[in-house]
Amino acid sequence: MLGCNFKKENCTLKYIDINKKVYNIRGCLKDSLEDGEWLVYDTTNKLLEYGYFDNGLREGPWHYLQSSDSIIVWKKFTSKIGFTTNIPDSLHITEDGSYFVKFKPSSKKKFSMVIALHDLSKENFTVDSFYKIGENEIYERGFSYKYIRNKIISGKTKYYFNWYTLNQGVDDKEQFEVMNIYSVIDQKLVDVTATFANTDENYSRQLFSSVISNFFIDSHRFLNPFSGIDKIENLK
């Protein structure tokens, strides 16, 4: 999760993550959205990643210089259920439902993702307890798991972030991760969930964060990296 401060006059930006680590940005905003060339550096001025934004969405090849998967090609995706985001070209749609879209990898990577928009007027759950639906599914499939669960407050918006490490089998060698974030936008509970092998953690975290930070429901940005993080609560 990233907060951002910027100086409009010279397009100098700084990302600050939840551990207060600072990243320097060379890039500009157009109508409060990332646009044009974007370069991310650490505080020693070492280039970490670079690519291009088009009106708030990643487009084309992005270079990640600290990853074994050094290039990820991004493309714009607009769903029929009302959201727009950038997705890597390694994903394709396997199911396009009335309130959700499922993505699966077309490469050897095991990263998959589901984006769902739940109509709160028709669903029988509370926002605070929504995570239990996913945990019940994990339990019914016979997995054991460990988790990190947080509530993140940014301005007037609350986000619920869950990270599960799942084990299957007696020796726990078949291990993978599930990351999930959800919030309420325009009377809909917006849920983004990624599943991936623990051997692909860095790559998968990059994909997940790059989707949720550049994800729009109609004209409303799901998670605005420029609004900052006010508070993080650990949940049990």
C-alpha positions, 0 to 999 in steps of 0.5 A: 500500500502506498501513500504519495506526496507531490509537488505540482510545479516540478512533477517530483513525487514520493511514494511512502509505503506502510513501513515508511520506506521512501521511493522517489518518482519522476513522473507527472500527474494530469488531472490528478492521474499518472500520465506519461513516463514514470520512473521509480527510484530508491533514496540512493537514486537507484532506478527500480522500475519504469514504464508509461501511464495513460490517464492513470493506467499502466500501458505497454512494457514496464521494466522491474529491475529488481525482479527475475521477471524484469518486464511485464506488459500491461494493457487496459481492461474494461469489464461489463460490470463497471470497472476499468483497470490495467492487467498484465497480458499474461492473464486471460478471462476464464469467467465473466459473470454478472458481478465478477470476472475471473482471470487465469494465467496464460503462462507458466505463472500460477497467479490468478485473480478475481474481481467482484462487485457485490450489491450490498442491497442484495447480499446477506453479509456485513462489510466487517464480516465479509472475510468470513466467506473466503475463510469458510471456502478455504476451510471447506476445501481442507486447507490449513492456513495462517493469516494477516488481517488489517483495516486500513483507513485512508480519509473517509474510506476503510479498506480490509486487507487479508493475506493468507498462507495456505497449506495442503497435505501432511508435509505442508510442501504444497503452499500458496498465498491468497491476498484479498482487499475489499472496500465499499465504493458507491454502495457496492462492496468491491473485492479483489482477490489474488491467488499465487504460488509462494515461489512467485511472491514478489512477482505476484505482489507487484501485479496485485498492487499494480492492479488495485492502485490503478483500478476505477469503478465508473469514475471513482478510483478504488484506492488512491495512492495520492491520498495517503494512509491515516491508520492501520489496525491489526485485526484478529 
